[in-house]
Amino acid sequence: MHKNFLFLQTRSPVSGGPEAFDLAMTAAAFDHDVHLVLADEGVFWLKAGLPDLVKEAIEQISVERESLAERGIATPAELPLLARGDLTRLIADADVVVTG
């Protein structure tokens, strides 16, 4: 059965590590719709660098605008921004929500 997954990465690279993306990449490998959102401390992945394998496996990667502003991190040119209010809609529309 085809599912719509939302992976909300709220942990920094120090506390989450690259294995935090394993489940998202597994879901994408089985042709599920996967959306990865970097929010809260998860925006620090932009400074550390998202693993290439993650960028290749997951087509929909967004960054929460307010999390960037709160931490003084520059807006990434390569990833779309998502307003905090829109995140609520994504959560409601997803079949499966995974936070980490």
N, C-alpha and C positions, 0 to 999 in steps of 0.2 A: 504494500500500500504506500502510495506517494504521500509524504508529509512535508509540512512547511516548518523548518527549524529556525529558531532565533537563538543565537549564542551571544550572550551579553558578557563581554570580558571586562570585569571591573577590577581585576587584580593586576598589580604591576609585574613587570618581568622578574623582579626579585622574589616576589611571593608566589607568582603563578608558574613561571618557567614555560618553556616551549611546549611541554606536554599538555598544557592547558588547551591547546588547539586540536589535540588528537581526535576527540569525539566529533568536532566540527568537520574535520577532514574526512573522517570515516563516513559521516552522513552524506557529505558531498560525493564521495566515491560510489555510493549507492543511489546516485541521481535524485536525491531529495533536494528541495529548494532550501538553501542554507544562506542565512544572512548573519554576518558577524558584526556586532557593534562594539566599538571600544568606548567605554565610559568610565567615569570616576578615575581611579588609579590606573585603569587599563589604557588610558591615553598615553601613558609613559612608554608603551610599546612603540610609539612613533619615534621616540628618541633612541630607544634600543634597536629598533628596526624589526619589523615583522619578519619572521622567517620566510624565505622565498617559497618554500613548499606551501605555506599557508596562502600566500598571495596567488599562487598558481592553482590551488585546489578550490578556493572559495571565491566565487565571482562577485558576491555582494558584500562588500566591507564598507562600513560607515563609521564616522566618528561623531560623538555627541559634542555639539558646539559649546554648550555651557561648561562641560568638563575641561575643554581646552582653555577657555577663558579663565576659569577658576584657578588653573595651574600655570597660567602664563605661557602656554605652549603655542607656537605659531600654527596657523591653519595649514594643513597639508594640501598641496596642490593636486595630488593624485587620488585623494579619497573624498567622497562626498560627505558633507556635513549633515547632521541630523539634529533637529531641535528636540529638547527634552520632552516637550509636549507630544511630538510625533512618535517618540519611543513608546508611549502608552498605547498608541494605535497598533504599532508593530507587535507588541506583547499580546494584545487582544486578538490579533489576526493569526498569530502563530499556533500551530498544532502542538508544538513542543518548545518550551523555553528552558534554556540551560544557562545558569549564571556561574561565573567562576572568577 
